[in-house]
Amino acid sequence: MFAPDDPLAPREPVFAEAWHAQVLAIAESMVNAGHFGVFEWAEALGVELKRAERKGRPDTADTYYAAALTALERLSERRTGLTLEMLEARKAAWESAYRNTPHGEPVALSAAKKPE
């Protein structure tokens, strides 16, 4: 058993879910690429956190990361012109592509079934 201050003790996970880390990594990448500034990101996140608070959402990590995801989506929509509907359509196309790709083969968007 490790003592609490033992430097060899395994560290607690920083993120409870992989998507929590992914949201922040994408936001950092977007800031670093100059798509929006750090202050714009902080303001958008603050707006979403206040919106969650007004809706009575609990003050939890999931609420924080959901707000971060929404802020990222809204900033991305403003900067790219891609609407949430367009993003949902692309997500559906990728889901179709991986479901229609043989096991072990690389997934290509061209494998998606076209909507009828």
C-alpha positions as CSV (number, residue, x, y, z in Angstrom):
1,M,0.0,0.0,0.0
2,F,1.2,3.5,-0.9
3,A,1.3,6.3,1.6
4,P,-0.7,9.4,0.5
5,D,2.4,11.5,-0.1
6,D,4.4,8.7,-1.7
7,P,5.8,10.0,-5.0
8,L,5.6,6.5,-6.5
9,A,1.9,6.2,-5.7
10,P,-0.3,6.0,-8.8
11,R,-1.9,9.4,-9.6
12,E,-5.6,9.9,-9.6
13,P,-7.1,10.3,-13.1
14,V,-7.2,14.0,-14.1
15,F,-10.3,13.5,-16.2
16,A,-13.3,11.3,-15.3
17,E,-14.2,10.7,-19.0
18,A,-12.1,10.8,-22.2
19,W,-14.4,13.3,-23.8
20,H,-13.7,15.8,-21.0
21,A,-10.0,15.8,-22.0
22,Q,-10.9,15.9,-25.7
23,V,-13.1,19.0,-25.3
24,L,-10.3,21.0,-23.6
25,A,-7.7,19.6,-26.1
26,I,-9.7,20.8,-29.1
27,A,-10.3,24.2,-27.5
28,E,-6.6,24.6,-26.8
29,S,-5.8,23.5,-30.4
30,M,-8.4,26.0,-31.8
31,V,-6.8,28.8,-29.6
32,N,-3.3,27.8,-30.7
33,A,-4.3,27.8,-34.3
34,G,-5.7,31.3,-34.0
35,H,-9.4,30.4,-34.6
36,F,-10.3,32.3,-31.5
37,G,-8.5,33.9,-28.6
38,V,-8.1,32.7,-25.1
39,F,-10.2,35.6,-23.8
40,E,-13.0,34.8,-26.3
41,W,-12.8,31.1,-25.2
42,A,-13.0,32.1,-21.5
43,E,-15.9,34.4,-22.1
44,A,-17.9,31.8,-24.1
45,L,-17.2,29.2,-21.4
46,G,-18.4,31.6,-18.7
47,V,-21.6,32.3,-20.6
48,E,-22.3,28.6,-20.9
49,L,-21.6,28.0,-17.2
50,K,-23.9,30.8,-16.2
51,R,-26.6,29.4,-18.6
52,A,-26.2,26.0,-16.9
53,E,-26.5,27.6,-13.4
54,R,-29.7,29.5,-14.4
55,K,-31.1,26.1,-15.6
56,G,-30.4,24.7,-12.2
57,R,-27.7,22.3,-13.4
58,P,-25.6,20.9,-10.5
59,D,-22.1,22.2,-10.0
60,T,-20.3,19.0,-11.2
61,A,-17.5,18.1,-13.6
62,D,-20.1,16.9,-16.1
63,T,-21.9,20.2,-16.1
64,Y,-18.6,22.0,-16.5
65,Y,-17.5,19.9,-19.5
66,A,-20.9,20.0,-21.1
67,A,-20.7,23.8,-20.9
68,A,-17.2,23.7,-22.4
69,L,-18.5,21.5,-25.2
70,T,-21.4,23.9,-25.9
71,A,-19.0,26.9,-25.8
72,L,-16.7,25.1,-28.3
73,E,-19.6,24.3,-30.6
74,R,-20.9,27.9,-30.5
75,L,-17.5,29.4,-31.2
76,S,-16.8,26.9,-34.0
77,E,-20.2,27.7,-35.6
78,R,-19.4,31.4,-35.5
79,R,-15.9,31.0,-36.9
80,T,-16.6,28.3,-39.5
81,G,-20.2,28.8,-40.5
82,L,-20.8,25.2,-39.8
83,T,-24.1,24.9,-38.1
84,L,-24.9,22.3,-35.4
85,E,-27.2,20.6,-38.0
86,M,-24.3,20.4,-40.4
87,L,-22.1,18.9,-37.7
88,E,-24.8,16.4,-36.8
89,A,-25.1,15.3,-40.4
90,R,-21.3,14.8,-40.6
91,K,-21.3,12.8,-37.4
92,A,-24.1,10.6,-38.8
93,A,-22.1,10.1,-42.0
94,W,-19.0,9.0,-40.0
95,E,-21.2,6.7,-37.9
96,S,-22.6,5.2,-41.1
97,A,-19.1,4.9,-42.6
98,Y,-17.6,3.0,-39.6
99,R,-20.7,0.7,-39.5
100,N,-20.2,-0.1,-43.2
101,T,-16.5,-0.6,-43.1
102,P,-15.2,-4.2,-42.8
103,H,-13.4,-5.0,-39.6
104,G,-9.7,-4.2,-39.7
105,E,-10.1,-1.8,-42.7
106,P,-9.5,1.9,-42.3
107,V,-12.7,3.9,-42.1
108,A,-13.3,6.3,-45.0
109,L,-16.2,8.8,-45.1
110,S,-16.9,7.5,-48.6
111,A,-18.1,4.3,-47.1
112,A,-21.1,6.1,-45.6
113,K,-24.5,5.2,-47.0
114,K,-26.1,8.1,-48.7
115,P,-29.5,9.3,-47.2
116,E,-32.4,8.2,-49.3
